[in-house]
C-alpha cells in the first residue's frame, strides 16, 4: 500500500498530496519553512497526529488567540530552528486549531490550493471557503 522511499529505506506513510479542491497540493511556505515534514507543504501522513494540514495566512488576532491556548507561534525558538511567526506569514496549522479559531471567530484565511484534503475530515469545505485567502 505504501511506497518505499529509497533515502529512508522504509515505507512512505504519507497521504496523497491532494488539496481540498481535489487538485495537486501546492506549497504553503518555504519562508518560513512549514509543514509537518518541513517540506514547505501541508502534507500529512500516519506520523502527523496533529494533522498540520491547513495552510493559513497568519493574523495578529489569531497569533494572540493561539498563544492564549498554549501554542505560542510568535516567539522565536532558535534552539529548534523556529524563527517565530508574524502576521502575513503562511503556516501549516493543525486542522483542529483552525476549527477552534473558527468557532471563536478568529480563524485566519486559508489558502485552499495549499490545504490538504485530509482537513475535510475535521472541517467542512464550506467553512474553509468562507475564509479563503484572496490576494489583493
Buried (B, 14 or more C-beta within 10 A) or exposed (E): EEEEEEEEEEEEBBBEBEBBBEEEBBBBBEEBBBBBBEBBBBBBEEEBEEBBBBBBBBBEBBBEBBEEEEEBBBEEEEEEEEEBBEEEBBBBBBBEBBBBBBEEEBBBBBBBBBBBBBBBEBBEBEBBEEBBBEEE
